[in-house]
Amino acid sequence: MPLKRECLVILLVLSWVSSLRAQDENHVMFSLGTFQNVSVPVNGTVKADVSRIPADVSFLTLQFHTHHRNVTLSYTPIPLYGFSVTAADAGLLTTLTLSQTDVSWFLKTPDGSSTAGVGVILPYTSTDPVPGACNQVFPLEIDPNIYLEYNLFETTITFAPANIGYRRGETPPACDVDTGSSTRWRLVYELYQYFLPEGDLSEQSLISGLERAANVQNVRDNSRKVVSLSSRDRTQFSFSSLPGQGVILSVIVRDPVLNTSASYIPVHTYACSFSSTLDGCGDLGRVSTKVFFTVTGLAGLLVCFVGHRFFKCELFCMGFCFMAFVFFVLMTTTTALEYDLRLALTALMGVVGGVAMVMSWWRFGSVMACVLVVGLILGFLISSIAFFTPLGDLPVFHDDVVFWVVFVCIMVFVPLFFIRWPREGNIITCGMVGGYAVVLAVNAYTYTSLSYITLDVLKRLLNHNFSRAFISVPLQDIDFILITVWVVLGVSGIVMQLYREKSRPFFPPSPYVMWKQERERRKTNVLDPSHHKPSLSARILGRIRQLTQHAEPAGETTPLLL
């Protein structure tokens, strides 16, 4: 009996210890302003606590971030509508009462699976603006979250308006009763971007970036300011989508009268899905894309250095580019074909366009018409480069009419400028376009922002709402390396071709025109042996007669005797 009693006591102690351990695993103590790693168990709820809150703190924000899995933050142990939020970047705001020194929140996953992430609690005083306190759209009464949506073309963020700060226990100021300088209408919203390392989709990179973009000071020190919005502007903004490029988007609300600020819950996006098996983040580099742009890069390298020398090859490549681009735009806007099929048909029509351009030069011999098409391609590239710079983000160019008028004017001006020097213009086009084709080939294997020089224009053609998007993209180490490669290829190709072709005719003659001239010469030159030679059709008919007609015997023949 004593032995059984001792065993029973030991079992009770072990069960009590295990229960305590389980409670510790489902309970996390936060310190203000310090990031804390949190793991949510399967079908479990984690309680997040913070205590010893200073008396000068009026409200707190809890933000919790995961790599790509949704998590539910709630004010109550069981999530309720209007008292919880579910997202990969979720946050809650709690206003404090007069004597309150601790706050609790609850974390769980909506599907009951396990996940891990990082969280931080930030304190704010009574002079700081209250993010999302004038919310009239989203379920939470005070919603400091940024809601993000993206597609292939653009990424859009939406957030609730803020209110001016107030002390503990005070009634919040009215949101829309007055629009004077003593109300929330004096607040200013600043939007920031922080770009993660190119091609890095890891969780470690994301957590490091979030620590640099969590609070107001870190955002201003490390992120790039995109735009400032007044309280009368719409609390919605669009950016150009960059699939595979991690971006952290932050909003800071600033009170210009008190010179104080507060941060909304930052959100991150890769403009792709980690759960999709068709167009997921791990499937960005399609085999078809790699094959297409690898061949394009090799052809561009050939054109860059010997395009003018092998004029027919250059015309085929330029005709391919021109027709492929036009056909891809038309097919994408009018059909819903899969990407691989569209790319295959684009390549097929590009071949047709290249052959048509070569045959037009071979038949008609019009060099200027071909150089005009080549010049339009150079003009398209130069115009795209111009709008890839901060010039493209000027508000005036968010108007489609203004944008396309200026874009087409630059595009048409380039071939007109080179009418006086067609050979030089053609060689410069070979160098610039051929070098950029090499850059696109590299982009098929590793991420580079330079592909968006032309991709942003293509997006604007395919999506009418893309004009409102902010199109700035980051330039990181790989981009500067490729810019150097592009410049070296372009300059060396242009110099080499100018030096090689300086003693040659401007353009090679058309084979068909040369044949016609040779035929006319044979007709008029009686001293030429070919003048007395039957025509090709006569020779063919004569040969057919020889094969179909048999010579009849002439009877007995006797040699003559001398």
Protein Blocks (a to p, Z undefined) as FASTA:
>chain_A
ZZmmmmmmmmmmmmmmmmmmmmmmmpccddehiacdddddehiacddddehiafklmbdc
dddddfklccdddfbfbdcehiaccdfbdcddddddfklcbdcdddddfklpacdddddd
ddddfkbccehklgckbmblbacbdcddddfkbccdddddddddddehiacddfklpccf
kbmklpccddddddddehiabfklmmmmmmmmmbmmlmmmmmccfbdcdfkbccbddddd
dehiacddddddddfklopacdddddddehiafkbcklgmklmmgfklmmmmmmmmmmmm
mmmmmmmmmmmlmmmmmmmmmmmmmmmmmmmmmmccdfklmmmmmmmmmmmmmmmmmmmm
mmnopaklmmmmmmmmmmmmmmmmmmmmmklmpfklmpmklmmmmmmmmmmmmmmmmmmm
mmlmmmmmmmmmmmmmmmmmmmmmoccfklmmmmmmmmmmmpmklmmpcfbdcddfklmm
mmmmmmmmmmmmmmmmmmmmmmpcfbacdfklmmmmmmmmmmmmmklmklmpccfklmmm
mmmmmmmpccddebjaddddZZ
